[in-house]
Each structure stands twice: as C-alpha cells, then as structure tokens.
Amino acid sequence: MLTSTLVNSETQNRELLERFEARAEELNRKFEQASAEGNIEAKNQIHGMIWTNDIRLDTIKWVLEVDEDPI
C-alpha cells in the first residue's frame, strides 16, 4: 500500500482516500447491522475489514499529509 501511494499522483491518492472513506462508512453500517442482529461471526469478519481499511486510510493520509480532525 505504501509503495503504490508513493508512486501515485496526488489526484490518484485523493481519489483513493475518498473511496476508502466511503468504504469505512459502509463497513460501519454493516457492523452496526450485524451487532443489531447479534451475528458474532459477521461482526468479527467486518471488524477485520474495518481494521484493514483504517490502515489504508492512515497510509494515504500520511502520504498526503492530511491532518486528522481533533477528537
């Protein structure tokens, strides 16, 4: 992931950032749905996807030097 973001143009990385941010929202909705249904297996699987997506987002933000929103 790091290698590809370093060779991508800024425009390409910004597009990836938007795509992975949208994916994060989708995964959070799916996680909430699985929680409401009590589906532990789906929750575990989705949690792994969320974790992986977060790493991608953090990598792209680091390459683009995007500041995080304060908590």
Backbone as JSON Lines, residues from 0, in Angstrom:
{"i":0,"aa":"M","n":[0.83,-1.19,0.0],"ca":[0.0,0.0,0.0],"c":[0.87,1.25,0.0]}
{"i":1,"aa":"L","n":[1.88,1.27,0.83],"ca":[2.74,2.44,0.92],"c":[3.46,2.7,-0.4]}
{"i":2,"aa":"T","n":[3.99,1.65,-1.0],"ca":[4.71,1.81,-2.26],"c":[3.81,2.38,-3.34]}
{"i":3,"aa":"S","n":[2.61,1.86,-3.46],"ca":[1.71,2.34,-4.52],"c":[1.29,3.79,-4.28]}
{"i":4,"aa":"T","n":[1.06,4.17,-3.03],"ca":[0.66,5.56,-2.77],"c":[1.8,6.53,-3.0]}
{"i":5,"aa":"L","n":[3.03,6.07,-2.8],"ca":[4.18,6.95,-3.03],"c":[4.42,7.21,-4.51]}
{"i":6,"aa":"V","n":[4.05,6.27,-5.38],"ca":[4.26,6.47,-6.82],"c":[3.02,7.04,-7.5]}
{"i":7,"aa":"N","n":[1.88,7.02,-6.85],"ca":[0.65,7.6,-7.41],"c":[0.75,9.12,-7.43]}
{"i":8,"aa":"S","n":[-0.02,9.74,-8.3],"ca":[-0.13,11.2,-8.28],"c":[-1.0,11.61,-7.1]}
{"i":9,"aa":"E","n":[-0.94,12.87,-6.76],"ca":[-1.76,13.36,-5.65],"c":[-3.24,13.17,-5.95]}
{"i":10,"aa":"T","n":[-3.62,13.39,-7.19],"ca":[-5.02,13.21,-7.6],"c":[-5.45,11.77,-7.4]}
{"i":11,"aa":"Q","n":[-4.62,10.83,-7.8],"ca":[-4.95,9.41,-7.62],"c":[-5.09,9.08,-6.14]}
{"i":12,"aa":"N","n":[-4.2,9.62,-5.31],"ca":[-4.27,9.34,-3.88],"c":[-5.5,9.97,-3.25]}
{"i":13,"aa":"R","n":[-5.88,11.14,-3.71],"ca":[-7.11,11.77,-3.18],"c":[-8.35,10.97,-3.56]}
{"i":14,"aa":"E","n":[-8.34,10.41,-4.76],"ca":[-9.45,9.55,-5.18],"c":[-9.51,8.28,-4.33]}
{"i":15,"aa":"L","n":[-8.34,7.71,-4.05],"ca":[-8.29,6.54,-3.18],"c":[-8.79,6.88,-1.78]}
{"i":16,"aa":"L","n":[-8.4,8.05,-1.29],"ca":[-8.84,8.48,0.04],"c":[-10.37,8.56,0.09]}
{"i":17,"aa":"E","n":[-10.97,9.16,-0.92],"ca":[-12.43,9.25,-0.97],"c":[-13.06,7.86,-1.01]}
{"i":18,"aa":"R","n":[-12.48,6.98,-1.81],"ca":[-13.02,5.62,-1.94],"c":[-12.95,4.86,-0.61]}
{"i":19,"aa":"F","n":[-11.82,4.96,0.07],"ca":[-11.68,4.24,1.34],"c":[-12.49,4.89,2.46]}
{"i":20,"aa":"E","n":[-12.72,6.2,2.39],"ca":[-13.6,6.84,3.37],"c":[-15.04,6.37,3.18]}
{"i":21,"aa":"A","n":[-15.46,6.25,1.93],"ca":[-16.8,5.73,1.65],"c":[-16.91,4.28,2.12]}
{"i":22,"aa":"R","n":[-15.86,3.52,1.89],"ca":[-15.83,2.12,2.33],"c":[-15.94,2.04,3.85]}
{"i":23,"aa":"A","n":[-15.28,2.96,4.56],"ca":[-15.34,2.97,6.03],"c":[-16.78,3.19,6.51]}
{"i":24,"aa":"E","n":[-17.48,4.1,5.87],"ca":[-18.87,4.35,6.24],"c":[-19.73,3.12,5.98]}
{"i":25,"aa":"E","n":[-19.51,2.47,4.84],"ca":[-20.26,1.26,4.5],"c":[-19.99,0.15,5.52]}
{"i":26,"aa":"L","n":[-18.73,-0.04,5.86],"ca":[-18.37,-1.1,6.81],"c":[-18.95,-0.82,8.2]}
{"i":27,"aa":"N","n":[-18.95,0.45,8.6],"ca":[-19.54,0.8,9.9],"c":[-21.03,0.49,9.93]}
{"i":28,"aa":"R","n":[-21.73,0.76,8.82],"ca":[-23.17,0.44,8.75],"c":[-23.38,-1.08,8.85]}
{"i":29,"aa":"K","n":[-22.55,-1.83,8.13],"ca":[-22.67,-3.29,8.16],"c":[-22.36,-3.84,9.56]}
{"i":30,"aa":"F","n":[-21.38,-3.24,10.24],"ca":[-21.03,-3.68,11.58],"c":[-22.2,-3.42,12.54]}
{"i":31,"aa":"E","n":[-22.81,-2.24,12.43],"ca":[-23.97,-1.92,13.28],"c":[-25.12,-2.87,13.02]}
{"i":32,"aa":"Q","n":[-25.33,-3.22,11.75],"ca":[-26.4,-4.15,11.4],"c":[-26.12,-5.53,11.98]}
{"i":33,"aa":"A","n":[-24.88,-6.0,11.85],"ca":[-24.52,-7.31,12.4],"c":[-24.65,-7.31,13.92]}
{"i":34,"aa":"S","n":[-24.32,-6.18,14.55],"ca":[-24.46,-6.07,16.0],"c":[-25.92,-6.16,16.41]}
{"i":35,"aa":"A","n":[-26.77,-5.46,15.67],"ca":[-28.2,-5.47,15.98],"c":[-28.79,-6.87,15.82]}
{"i":36,"aa":"E","n":[-28.25,-7.6,14.84],"ca":[-28.73,-8.96,14.6],"c":[-28.07,-9.99,15.52]}
{"i":37,"aa":"G","n":[-27.06,-9.57,16.25],"ca":[-26.35,-10.49,17.13],"c":[-25.49,-11.49,16.38]}
{"i":38,"aa":"N","n":[-25.06,-11.14,15.19],"ca":[-24.27,-12.04,14.34],"c":[-22.78,-11.85,14.65]}
{"i":39,"aa":"I","n":[-22.28,-12.64,15.59],"ca":[-20.9,-12.52,16.06],"c":[-19.9,-12.81,14.94]}
{"i":40,"aa":"E","n":[-20.16,-13.81,14.13],"ca":[-19.24,-14.18,13.05],"c":[-19.09,-13.02,12.05]}
{"i":41,"aa":"A","n":[-20.21,-12.43,11.66],"ca":[-20.16,-11.3,10.72],"c":[-19.45,-10.11,11.36]}
{"i":42,"aa":"K","n":[-19.72,-9.86,12.64],"ca":[-19.07,-8.76,13.34],"c":[-17.56,-8.93,13.33]}
{"i":43,"aa":"N","n":[-17.08,-10.13,13.6],"ca":[-15.64,-10.39,13.6],"c":[-15.03,-10.18,12.23]}
{"i":44,"aa":"Q","n":[-15.71,-10.67,11.2],"ca":[-15.22,-10.51,9.83],"c":[-15.19,-9.03,9.43]}
{"i":45,"aa":"I","n":[-16.25,-8.31,9.73],"ca":[-16.33,-6.9,9.38],"c":[-15.31,-6.09,10.17]}
{"i":46,"aa":"H","n":[-15.09,-6.47,11.42],"ca":[-14.09,-5.78,12.23],"c":[-12.71,-5.87,11.58]}
{"i":47,"aa":"G","n":[-12.37,-7.01,11.04],"ca":[-11.1,-7.18,10.33],"c":[-11.02,-6.3,9.09]}
{"i":48,"aa":"M","n":[-12.14,-6.2,8.38],"ca":[-12.17,-5.34,7.19],"c":[-12.05,-3.87,7.57]}
{"i":49,"aa":"I","n":[-12.67,-3.49,8.68],"ca":[-12.57,-2.11,9.17],"c":[-11.12,-1.8,9.53]}
{"i":50,"aa":"W","n":[-10.48,-2.72,10.23],"ca":[-9.09,-2.54,10.66],"c":[-8.18,-2.36,9.44]}
{"i":51,"aa":"T","n":[-8.35,-3.2,8.43],"ca":[-7.55,-3.11,7.22],"c":[-7.81,-1.8,6.48]}
{"i":52,"aa":"N","n":[-9.06,-1.42,6.39],"ca":[-9.42,-0.17,5.72],"c":[-8.83,1.03,6.46]}
{"i":53,"aa":"D","n":[-8.84,0.99,7.79],"ca":[-8.26,2.08,8.58],"c":[-6.76,2.23,8.31]}
{"i":54,"aa":"I","n":[-6.07,1.11,8.15],"ca":[-4.64,1.16,7.84],"c":[-4.44,1.83,6.49]}
{"i":55,"aa":"R","n":[-5.26,1.48,5.52],"ca":[-5.17,2.11,4.2],"c":[-5.42,3.61,4.29]}
{"i":56,"aa":"L","n":[-6.46,3.99,5.02],"ca":[-6.77,5.41,5.18],"c":[-5.61,6.16,5.84]}
{"i":57,"aa":"D","n":[-5.08,5.61,6.91],"ca":[-3.97,6.25,7.61],"c":[-2.75,6.4,6.72]}
{"i":58,"aa":"T","n":[-2.48,5.39,5.9],"ca":[-1.34,5.44,4.99],"c":[-1.52,6.55,3.96]}
{"i":59,"aa":"I","n":[-2.69,6.62,3.37],"ca":[-2.95,7.65,2.36],"c":[-2.9,9.04,2.98]}
{"i":60,"aa":"K","n":[-3.48,9.19,4.15],"ca":[-3.46,10.49,4.83],"c":[-2.03,10.89,5.17]}
{"i":61,"aa":"W","n":[-1.22,9.93,5.57],"ca":[0.18,10.22,5.88],"c":[0.92,10.68,4.63]}
{"i":62,"aa":"V","n":[0.72,10.0,3.51],"ca":[1.38,10.36,2.25],"c":[0.91,11.75,1.81]}
{"i":63,"aa":"L","n":[-0.38,12.03,1.94],"ca":[-0.92,13.32,1.52],"c":[-0.71,14.42,2.56]}
{"i":64,"aa":"E","n":[-0.25,14.01,3.73],"ca":[-0.05,14.94,4.85],"c":[-1.36,15.62,5.24]}
{"i":65,"aa":"V","n":[-2.42,14.81,5.3],"ca":[-3.74,15.29,5.7],"c":[-3.8,15.25,7.22]}
{"i":66,"aa":"D","n":[-4.2,16.39,7.81],"ca":[-4.32,16.45,9.26],"c":[-5.59,15.75,9.7]}
{"i":67,"aa":"E","n":[-5.49,15.02,10.78],"ca":[-6.65,14.36,11.37],"c":[-7.5,15.38,12.1]}
{"i":68,"aa":"D","n":[-8.8,15.15,12.14],"ca":[-9.68,16.0,12.93],"c":[-9.41,15.75,14.4]}
{"i":69,"aa":"P","n":[-9.4,16.8,15.21],"ca":[-9.18,16.58,16.64],"c":[-10.34,15.8,17.25]}
{"i":70,"aa":"I","n":[-10.01,15.0,18.21],"ca":[-11.03,14.16,18.87],"c":[-11.75,14.97,19.9]}
